[in-house]
């Protein structure tokens, strides 16, 4: 009788701990610190928020389209400050909403939704963390659709080889990233072209690539989220403009 009671108590403790962990995860990956005016139209940018994507379209026209894949479980809204600012600079910007917030289940969506039909446009694909991995896989499976690839806070690709890719690729990573650390990143360098551009942000961590809570396993950043985001924005804009 005593043994059964102990097992029951032990099971209850584990169930409670599991529930608390899920609540913490759900809260940590929610959007934080995003101004709601980002989702409003103005004289220069048209905003569209659907079940499948969030888009920011310059009203004066555009020649380049920036498509973004969020990290696993992270709300897509966490990347709207970055993508809205990219649109403010004259490029259409689209954040893909992944099924169950899992990039591995939704990385084909841009092609399925017909985003690449206009062959007069240039397409830049970017992704954070697991979103970066799936962006790499999309390029691997569709080598002629994407003009440039941007990988943020990810050690990928790991399981497939893009070293022969002819497109421009850039990887941005943080010195304080506890999820995609610099040592692991170096191990996968042979899977990318020798021309790949690597940008290290000193003091940057994993979570501050977006506007959400602290991610499990991450380190504390020594620069502010705003500083990290500004460096990311400037780096991406420079890369988009380059030939």
Protein Blocks (a to p, Z undefined) as FASTA:
>chain_A
ZZmmmmmmmmmmmmmmmmmmmmmmmmmmpcehiafklmpccfkbccdddfkbccdddfkb
pfbdcdddddehiafklmmmmmmmmmmnopacdddddehhiaklmmmmmmmnopmmpmmb
ccddddehjlmmmmmmmmmmmmmlpmbdcdehiabdfkbcfklpcbdcdddddfklcklg
fklmmmmmmmpcfklccdddehiafklmpccdddehiacdfbdfklmmmmmmmmmmmmmm
pZZ
